[in-house]
Amino acid sequence: MTEAFIHYLWQFQQFDQSNLQTISGEKISVFKTGFLNTNAGPDFTNARIQIGTIEWAGNVEIHLRSSDWKLHKHQQDEAYNNVILHVVWENDQPIVRQDKSLIATLELKKITDIGLLYKYQNLLDNQAIIPCKELFSEASNLSKIAILDKVLAKRLEQKAQVVEELYNKNNGDWEETTYHFLAKNFGFKLNSEAFLSLAQNLPLKVLQKHRNNLFQIEAMLFGQAGLLDSVDDYSAKLKQEYDFFSTKFSLKSSALSAKQWKFLRTRPANFPTIRLAQFANLLTQQQSFFSLFTQTDSLENIQKALKVEQSVYWQEHYNFGKKANKKLVGLGKDSTNNILINTVIPLLALYSQKTDNQYIMDKCIRFLETIPAEKNHITDIWESLGLTIKSSFDSQASIELYNNFCMQKRCLQCNVGIEILKK
Ligand code: SF4
């Protein structure tokens, strides 16, 4: 037995409600269970309950045993003086408020169907990758949609928080934040930190002055990245250009070291050199990425703007002086969509929060519903259980549900789990 399970029993009134009484025999009628409180203070707030002949408005506190009240030192905390009902699994001693008045107590042990407890225990003990796997198909589409909507909103909020950290570091500069966040995601998983450090040590304003010259942008990016070796004619010229700019803009002291970049276990097309070359070209294409993302309504136009090729040298080389066996193509569709999902949408979500702009949030959802789903082992599991995963809305939500609910056995907070237990 856990307190979380008693929360569930109370919240969904999953016990025999006929002849509901306090331990001292007063009749209980529940009009409102109250709102689950995840902060300090009583577990449910703003409940409305009739006890005996008096209708009360106040809070409800939940415990395994009534004596836990003292164990948790609630008798010393005046926030608990407004508790109108103490809901416990087992009543082992009477509890009074600070003014010595007896707190009405409801004991659930004798009025709860033990089968419900077994069902919950089975979910907790189930070692399957999705604990409710066997029962998942029995849950209604409504419950599935409700939990997917809920977790997707949470995921967007968490991703927006990551952007917010950068936004705060950049003193509220949206343009610089967009550049940093875009750079971070251009490193994909392996080189995201190196890309972010590079952007943080090479101000956008410096790059923008030379936006019309791809060669100069490459010189600054590769030079600051610490990846510039004079091994052929092209790299020697880039180095010469970088030396000039590094003096002009005092860049050298903040340059990265080559050791910060990871090349291992990755295909040449994903080498950081190729991603840097693509990023360099991308920076020459737009005056303001922030305006592009916030003001363009067409997903297709943003996809087109992000789909860049690298310069001719980087179509033929995967590193300085290292020729590729075949032509290296530009950023593919999957990578473009990845940047949309992990950069553009979180950025828009934060912008929508900061400006209280529902239109932008609706745009995020529309984009997610249009971009095709990602495919990985988590989406495969859900598909095998019959969940439809067509768009990135579906894949993002199902990944979140798996990672933050199923893996952590938060079935009592999941609409599917609640429905399964009720059946
Ligand atoms: S969290 Fe929900 S979907 Fe996941 S195992 Fe529990 S009941 Fe099933």
Residues whose N, C-alpha, C, O or C-beta is under 5 A from the ligand:
A	BS01	SF4	I130 P131 C132 F405 C406 R410 C411 C414 V416 G417
